[in-house]
Amino acid sequence: NNPGERSSELLTIHAGTSNDGDVTVLRLNNDETGLADGDGVSMMFGLGTDFRDAGKIGVFASDNSHDQYNMRFSVRNTSNALSERMRIVGSSGRVGIGTSAPADLLEVNNGNFKVSGSNQRIFVREDGGQNSVELGHSTSATYDGFLALTDDSGTTQTLLTSGTGVSYINNGNVGIGTTTPDYLLDVESTGTAFMRLLSTNTNGVAGLYM
């Protein structure tokens, strides 16, 4: 800027050539030769005239071998202290939210995972295959909330819906009170077992069709 001009940029970094190619790089380096578990380098974010710590992003050693690291994301909590909220484990690529030791590729601990919007779905699908589990909701009254199980051919074999559409199970036996049903519908109980068919409509009929 020209003398006397005020800039909103406290630090400007211009692109140059680095080991990563023609990219803009800001490098923070810890030159400590004896890095131990928990040592690392981080960037702190402060707010307010008292420069209170508002957040921190850092990379830290996860052991004493100097070749295992993780990235941690921390923000200020209601107790006015920095609290780690998310971690990426370098050795496995696992992401933990609410946990520092994620057991899976993504683990959310002690909280809810929410997908919102219209016609949103969560897919669990075989890599390169068709069999899948699909959980979601639809703006169509036929489906509303639904759970769909698909086989290797891509055909939906099981559909459970809270809408006006038909819920069905195409293949396999259904067990209530048993994990090993021997019939298309197997109802078992350690006590007295009843099956009740009730119509609350005045002119309704309840029965079994065979």
C-alpha positions as CSV (number, residue, x, y, z in Angstrom):
1,N,0.0,0.0,0.0
2,N,1.0,3.6,-0.4
3,P,2.1,5.6,2.6
4,G,-0.8,6.7,4.7
5,E,-3.2,4.0,3.4
6,R,-4.7,1.6,5.8
7,S,-4.8,-2.1,4.9
8,S,-7.1,-4.8,6.3
9,E,-4.5,-7.3,5.5
10,L,-1.9,-7.7,8.3
11,L,0.1,-10.3,6.3
12,T,0.1,-10.8,2.6
13,I,1.8,-14.0,1.1
14,H,2.6,-14.0,-2.6
15,A,2.8,-17.2,-4.6
16,G,6.2,-18.6,-5.5
17,T,7.9,-21.8,-6.4
18,S,8.2,-24.5,-3.6
19,N,8.7,-28.2,-3.4
20,D,4.9,-28.5,-3.9
21,G,5.0,-26.6,-7.2
22,D,3.8,-23.1,-8.0
23,V,1.6,-22.7,-5.0
24,T,1.3,-20.3,-2.1
25,V,2.8,-21.8,1.0
26,L,2.9,-20.6,4.6
27,R,5.2,-22.9,6.6
28,L,5.3,-23.3,10.3
29,N,8.2,-25.5,11.5
30,N,9.2,-26.9,14.9
31,D,13.0,-27.3,14.7
32,E,13.1,-29.3,17.9
33,T,15.3,-32.4,17.3
34,G,13.8,-34.4,20.2
35,L,10.1,-34.3,19.4
36,A,8.1,-36.3,21.9
37,D,4.5,-37.4,22.0
38,G,2.3,-34.3,22.0
39,D,5.0,-31.9,20.6
40,G,4.2,-30.1,17.4
41,V,3.4,-26.8,15.8
42,S,0.2,-24.9,15.8
43,M,-1.5,-21.7,14.7
44,M,-3.5,-19.8,17.3
45,F,-6.5,-17.5,16.6
46,G,-7.2,-14.6,19.0
47,L,-10.2,-12.3,19.3
48,G,-10.9,-9.2,21.4
49,T,-8.7,-6.4,22.8
50,D,-7.5,-8.9,25.5
51,F,-6.3,-11.3,22.8
52,R,-8.3,-14.1,24.2
53,D,-7.6,-17.5,22.6
54,A,-10.5,-18.3,20.3
55,G,-9.2,-21.3,18.3
56,K,-6.2,-23.3,17.4
57,I,-5.2,-25.6,14.5
58,G,-2.1,-27.7,15.0
59,V,-0.1,-30.8,13.9
60,F,1.4,-32.8,16.8
61,A,3.5,-35.9,17.1
62,S,1.5,-39.0,18.2
63,D,4.5,-41.0,19.4
64,N,8.3,-40.6,19.9
65,S,9.3,-42.0,16.5
66,H,9.0,-38.6,14.7
67,D,7.0,-40.2,11.9
68,Q,3.5,-40.4,13.3
69,Y,1.4,-37.2,13.5
70,N,-2.1,-36.0,13.8
71,M,-3.9,-32.7,13.2
72,R,-6.1,-31.2,15.9
73,F,-8.8,-28.6,15.7
74,S,-9.6,-26.7,18.9
75,V,-12.1,-23.9,19.8
76,R,-12.9,-21.9,22.9
77,N,-15.6,-23.5,25.0
78,T,-18.1,-22.1,27.5
79,S,-15.5,-22.5,30.3
80,N,-13.3,-20.0,28.3
81,A,-10.7,-22.7,27.6
82,L,-9.5,-24.2,24.3
83,S,-11.1,-27.7,23.8
84,E,-10.2,-30.1,21.0
85,R,-13.2,-30.8,18.8
86,M,-11.9,-32.7,15.8
87,R,-8.8,-34.7,15.0
88,I,-7.3,-36.3,11.9
89,V,-5.0,-39.2,12.5
90,G,-2.2,-39.2,10.0
91,S,-1.3,-42.8,10.1
92,S,-4.8,-44.0,9.3
93,G,-6.6,-41.0,7.8
94,R,-9.4,-41.4,10.3
95,V,-11.4,-38.4,11.4
96,G,-12.7,-38.1,15.0
97,I,-15.3,-35.6,16.1
98,G,-15.7,-35.6,19.9
99,T,-13.0,-38.3,20.2
100,S,-9.2,-38.2,19.9
101,A,-9.0,-41.9,19.0
102,P,-11.4,-42.6,16.1
103,A,-11.9,-46.4,15.5
104,D,-13.3,-45.9,12.0
105,L,-12.8,-43.6,9.0
106,L,-15.3,-41.2,10.5
107,E,-16.4,-41.4,14.2
108,V,-18.7,-39.0,15.8
109,N,-18.8,-39.5,19.6
110,N,-21.2,-38.2,22.2
111,G,-23.4,-36.3,19.8
112,N,-25.8,-36.5,16.9
113,F,-25.0,-36.7,13.2
114,K,-27.6,-34.7,11.2
115,V,-28.3,-34.6,7.4
116,S,-30.9,-31.9,6.7
117,G,-32.6,-30.6,3.5
118,S,-35.0,-32.1,1.0
119,N,-34.6,-35.7,-0.3
120,Q,-31.5,-36.3,1.7
121,R,-30.0,-39.8,2.0
122,I,-27.2,-41.7,3.5
123,F,-25.8,-44.6,1.4
124,V,-23.6,-47.5,2.5
125,R,-22.6,-49.3,-0.7
126,E,-20.2,-52.0,-1.7
127,D,-17.2,-50.7,-3.6
128,G,-17.9,-51.5,-7.2
129,G,-21.1,-53.4,-6.4
130,Q,-24.8,-52.7,-6.2
131,N,-25.8,-54.1,-2.7
132,S,-26.4,-51.2,-0.4
133,V,-28.2,-49.8,2.6
134,E,-30.0,-46.6,2.1
135,L,-31.5,-44.4,4.9
136,G,-33.2,-41.2,4.1
137,H,-36.3,-39.1,3.7
138,S,-38.3,-37.9,0.7
139,T,-40.7,-35.1,-0.1
140,S,-42.9,-37.7,-1.7
141,A,-45.7,-38.8,0.7
142,T,-45.2,-42.3,-0.6
143,Y,-41.9,-42.7,1.2
144,D,-41.4,-39.9,3.8
145,G,-38.7,-41.5,6.0
146,F,-37.5,-44.9,4.6
147,L,-34.9,-47.7,4.9
148,A,-34.0,-49.6,1.8
149,L,-31.8,-52.7,1.4
150,T,-30.6,-53.5,-2.1
151,D,-29.1,-56.8,-3.4
152,D,-26.2,-57.4,-5.8
153,S,-28.4,-56.9,-8.9
154,G,-29.5,-53.4,-7.7
155,T,-33.0,-54.6,-6.8
156,T,-34.5,-53.3,-3.6
157,Q,-35.4,-56.4,-1.5
158,T,-36.5,-54.7,1.7
159,L,-38.2,-51.4,2.0
160,L,-39.5,-49.9,5.2
161,T,-41.3,-46.6,4.8
162,S,-43.2,-44.2,7.1
163,G,-45.2,-42.8,4.2
164,T,-48.3,-44.1,2.3
165,G,-46.3,-46.4,0.2
166,V,-45.9,-50.2,0.6
167,S,-43.3,-51.6,3.0
168,Y,-42.1,-55.1,2.1
169,I,-39.5,-57.8,2.6
170,N,-39.0,-59.8,-0.6
171,N,-36.7,-62.6,0.4
172,G,-36.0,-64.4,3.7
173,N,-37.9,-65.3,6.8
174,V,-39.0,-62.7,9.3
175,G,-38.5,-63.3,13.0
176,I,-40.1,-61.6,16.0
177,G,-38.7,-62.7,19.3
178,T,-36.2,-65.0,17.5
179,T,-33.0,-64.5,15.5
180,T,-33.5,-67.8,13.7
181,P,-36.9,-67.8,12.1
182,D,-37.9,-71.1,10.5
183,Y,-40.9,-69.7,8.6
184,L,-41.8,-66.7,6.5
185,L,-43.1,-65.2,9.7
186,D,-42.0,-66.7,13.0
187,V,-43.2,-65.2,16.3
188,E,-41.7,-66.7,19.5
189,S,-41.9,-65.7,23.1
190,T,-40.6,-67.2,26.4
191,G,-44.0,-66.6,27.8
192,T,-47.5,-66.6,26.4
193,A,-47.5,-65.5,22.7
194,F,-50.5,-63.9,21.1
195,M,-51.1,-62.4,17.7
196,R,-53.7,-59.7,17.6
197,L,-55.6,-58.3,14.6
198,L,-57.7,-55.3,15.4
199,S,-59.6,-52.8,13.3
200,T,-60.6,-49.5,14.9
201,N,-62.9,-48.6,12.1
202,T,-66.6,-49.2,12.8
203,N,-67.1,-51.1,9.6
204,G,-63.6,-52.5,9.5
205,V,-62.7,-56.2,9.3
206,A,-59.7,-57.9,10.8
207,G,-58.6,-61.3,9.8
208,L,-56.1,-63.6,8.2
209,Y,-56.2,-64.4,4.5
210,M,-54.9,-67.9,3.6
